[in-house]
Amino acid sequence: MIGNFNESVVMPCYLKERINDFANKLLVADTGSHCLYDLYLEKEESRTLIYGPYWSSLLRHHNVILCDVITFTCFEDDEEDNDFPEKIEAMIYVTVLDGLRNKKPFIQIPGYQLWDVPSCTREKLHKTIFPDIYSIREHNMAAIMSEMFKEVNRFYEDEFYHVPDLQYFVYRVTADGMAMEALFSPAEVVRGNNFPLARNALFWHRSLNDPVDGTYTRVNGTHIVFWDGFNDFCDDRNIIVGSVIVVKIKPRDYCIGLEVENLGD
């Protein structure tokens, strides 16, 4: 490994085209330690980057340092050597070697834990929108996975189990957003949804007896800005600049509902 590999790594050219054929935004890596790492991909015209909280976790668990070598091997999800019970389409093997080309072992770090993504939440994680994944650290992702796992378990308790197709996005609150007293949704939330140009919004959290009333405006068909009500909701839930929030968007007949969980910084 060379350069600033702790932040991201450029996928080798011979592998880039193959990966781009079957992986969209995430790639699941198996290092042989029975721990899977959900790596994020950023596809540019001439290169593909691997990065994200689970990339940092993979490096930490294998004590990767300068001059170590990481190899990537593609395989199909139905091959016999894939002994994970769930079907994962975009998956690769990763091997970490030291400078002498000896395989480096998995290291369990005392007091440190980033949740392995439970199979029941992997699909939801891969559909979650991260406007700025670089700002999401390992402890943030651990809190996100905990929240998603709790959400899925609520529906498991129902004998007619069905996890609704909620749209999640994760957002680190910015100074500009707080100054404008507004929440800007990512463009992906709008695509495929026929939200009216302007209507009411409801901000909600499980601890509230009643939701906070607000409004939203759809801007140029590319994103939604939630205005009135967001600032009051932030005051109530102690959401400040730098806070990481998980937003679940629930379209309704007369409004857009937003269930917001503050995960701190």
N, C-alpha and C positions, 0 to 999 in steps of 0.2 A: 504494500500500500504506500502511496505517495501523496503529497499535497494535503489538502484539507479534507481527508477522507472521513473525519468524524461527522461532517455535515452532510456529505453526499459523495457518490462515486459514479463515474461515467461507465455505463455498461459497454463491454467490449464490442467492437463493430460486428464481429462474426455472430454474436449472440443477439444483437439489437433487433435485426429484422425478424428473427424467429420469435423473440419475445413479443414484439409489436403485433404479431399475427394473432396471438391468443390472449394477451393481457391488455387490459384497458388502463385503469388507474392504479391497480394494486397487483402485487405478485407475492405469493406465499412461498416462503423459503423454509426448507427442512435441512437442518444441520446434522441430523442423525442423533440428536439428543432428546427426541420425543417432545420437542418444543418447537412450535411453528412461529415464524416471524412474518407479519403482514407488512410488506415493504411497499412504499409508495413510488410511483413512476412519474416522471415528468418528461414527456416526449417533445423534443425539439426537432427541427428539420434535419439536423445533422447528427444528433446524439440523443440518447435516453439516459436520464439520471435516476439513480436509486437513492432514496432518502427517507426521512420520517422517523418517528419515535422508535419504531421496531428495528430500524437499521441501527440506531444508537444502542439499542438493547442487545442486538446480535454482537456488535463490536465489544460491548462491555462483558457479555457472558463468555466471550472467547479471548478476552484480553488482547485484542488486536492492536498492534503497534506498527510503526513505520518499518517497511521492508518485509512485513508478513505478506502472504499471498492468499487471496480468496478466489476459489474456482467456482464457476456456475455451470450446472449441468441440467439441461431440460429433460423432462420425461413426461409421458402421457399419464393422465390421472387413473387409468385402468391397469397400469403395469403392476405386476405382482409385488414389486419391492415398495410400493406405496402402501404401508400398513396402517394408515390412518383411516378410521371408519367412514369419515365424511367424504363426499365427492368434491374435490377442489380442482377446477379446470386450469387455472393459471398457477402452476407450481413448479419450483425448481429445487434441485439439491445444491447446497452450498457447503464447501469444505474450506476450513481455515488451516493454513500451513504456516509454520514459522520460517525464519530465514534459511534453515537447513532442510526445509521441505518435510518436516515432521508434522503430523496432524496435531492441532492444538485442541485440548479437551474443553468441554463445557464446564464452566466454573459457577457454582452457586454462591452468590455474594450475600453474606449475612446482612440482614436489615434492608435488603434491596429486592424489590419484586415488581415486575411489570407483568400484568396478567397475560397469560397465553389466551388468545382469543377463543372463547367457547364456541363450539360448532353451531350452537343455536343462535348466536349473535353475529357470526361472520358475515352472513349475507347483508345484514343491516349495516355493519361497519363499512362494507365495500360500497354501499349505496349512499353513505353519509357524505355530505359536502363539507370540505374544509377549505374555506377561502384562502387561508394562509397556514398550510400545514407546517411550514418552517417554524412558526411561533408555538407549536404544540410540542411540549416536552414529554418525557417518559412518564412523569408523575401525573401530567394532565391526561395522557392516554389511559393510564390505569384507572383514573376517576371516571373517564368516559365509558370504559368497558364495564365498570361496576354499575353505572347508571343504566346502560343498555341491558345488562344481565338482569337487573331488578325489573326492568320493564317487561322483558320476555317472561320472567317468572310470574308476574301478575296475571298474564294470560294463560300460563300453564295451569294455574289454579282453577281456571274455568273448565268445566267438563266438556264444553264445546270449544276447545282450544283453537284460537285463530289469532295470530299476531297481525294487526292491521298494517297496511302498507303506508306507514307514516313516513313523512319526509323529514329527515334529520339534517340539521347543519350545525357545525361547531364554529364558534366565533369568539375571538379575543377582542374585547371591547377596546376601541381606540379613543384617543383624545378628541379626534374630529367628530366621531359619532356622538360622544357625550356632549360636546359643545353644541351640536345641532339638535340634541335631544331626540335622536332618531336611530332606528335599527335598520340597516341596509341588508336585504336578503341577497344571496348570491344569484347570479343569472340562471343557474341550473334549476332553481326552485320554480321559476316561472315557466320554463320550457315544458310543454305538454299539459299545462294547466290553464284552463280558461277562466282565470280570475278576472272579475270586473275591474275596470280602470280605477275605481275608488269605492271604498266601502268601510264598514266598521271592522275593528279588530278587537280581540279579547286576549289580554295577557294573563296567564294563569300559572299558579304553582300549587302543589298539593297542600301546602300549609295555609293557603288562603281560603277563607270562607266564600268569598265571591271574587270573580275575575276583575281585572282592572280594564275599564273601557278605553279604547283607543281608535285610531283610524289608520288607514293605509292608502297609498297611492301607487299605482303601477306606472313606471316611468319608461317610456319609449319601448315598451314590450320586452325590456331586457332585465329589469329587476324591480323589486318592490321595496318601498320605503315605508316603514311603520313610524308614524308620527306621534300624535297625541296619545298619552297614556304610558309611553315607554319610560319617560323620565320618572314619573311617579312610581312605576313598577320597580325601576332600578333603586330608588330610594328605599322602597319597602323591603327589597331582597338584598340590600347591601351590595349591589353590583356597581363596581367602580372601574376606572380605567385600568386595563390589564387583566380584569377578570375574564375567565374562560367560561362561556355559557353554552349549554346544549339546548338547541331549540327544536321542538317537534311541531311541525306545521300540520294543522288539522283543518282543511277546508270544510266549511259548513254552508248551508243554503243561504244564510243571511250575513255571514261574516267569515273572517279567517281567525281561527283560534291558534294561539301560540302557547304551548306549555314550555316554560323556560326553567332550566336548572342551573344554578350558579355553582360552579366547581372551584371557585376561588382562583388564585393566580398560580 
